[in-house]
Amino acid sequence: MDHLIGAGHDYTAPHHHISFVRAAGRRLRRNYVWIFAIQAIAYYGKIAIHPTSAATLAEYSDRAAVGPIPGWIVLMTGFAYYFGWLTLALGTMWLDQRQHDAKGDKVAMG
């Protein structure tokens, strides 16, 4: 009967093998990086060409304005958003590589 108690212990007190941040970074790299890349290209491309091609950087910035928020703030917020996700993805990739290369492990990351 004691062996049954030990077997169920993983369900009552789970031990996660990686942190939440590393798991989020892996999911970001595997699933969401392409979605974010397409969204960013489409958004910045739309601003550049609609309704006509933007001739100057000032015109490009003006088109990005949202209500009373100036376009340069909107653009900088967008860059910060995507840079934050990129930092998380690359940072967790670096941590995974460092941990597994240092040990000499050939562990699947999935």
N, C-alpha and C positions, 0 to 999 in steps of 0.2 A: 504494500500500500504506500510505503514511503517513496517509491519510485514514481508514483502517479503525482504526488505533491510536487516533486521537483520538475516534472514535465510541464505542469501548468504554471510554474513560476514565471516563465517568459510572458505569459498573457496577463498576469496580475501585476507584475512589476517589470515592464519592458525596459531593456537597455539598448539604447540607440547606438549604432556603431560610428555614426558621423553626426556632426552638429547640424542644426537647422540651417545655418548659413551655408555650409558646404552642400547640403542637399538642395537648397534653393539655387546655388550657383551651378550645380550640375544640371538641374532642370532647365535653368535659363540657357545654358550652353546647348543643350540637346534639343530643346523645343522652341524656346521663345526668341532666340537671337535672330532667326530669320524673319519672324513676324515683326519684331521691332525694326529691323533693317528696312524691310519693305515699307512699313509705315513712315519711317523717317524720310526715305527717298521720295515717297509719294507726296508727303506734306510739303517738304522744301521744294520739290519740283513743281507742285501746284502753285505755290506762291511765286515762283520764278516765271511761269508761263501764262498765268491766267489773269486777266483777260487777254493781255498781250505780253510779250517778253519784257521783263524788267530791265531797263536800260542802265540804272545805277543802283548802287547798294542802298542809297536812301529810299529809292522807290521800293525796293525789295523789303526793306524794313517797315515802311509805311503799310504795305499790304499785309503784314503779319499782325498788325494791331487788332486787338479784340476789345471792342467798346472803348472805354476810357484808358485801357492799358496800352502803353506805347509798344510798337512792334519790336523794338530792340529788347524790351523786357521779356516779351513772349518768346522771342528767338533764343535768348540766353537761358531762359527757364527750360526750353526744349533741349538745348545742348546739355545743360546740367543734368536733366532727367536721363538722357541716353548715356551720358558719360558715367553717371552713377551705376547704371546697369552694366555697362561695359567693365567698369572697375570691379564690380562684384564677380562677374563671370571670369575675368582674367585673374583676379586675386585668388579665387577658390581653385582655379585650374593650377596656378602656381603652387598653392599649398598641397594639393593632391599629388602633383608631380614630385615635389620636394619630399613629402612623406614616403611615397612609394619607391622613389629612386634611392633615397638614403638607406632604406632597409633592404634594397635589392629585391623587393617583392614584385612579382608579376601578377598582380591582382586585377581582375576585371573590375571596371568602375561601374558596373551595372548591377 
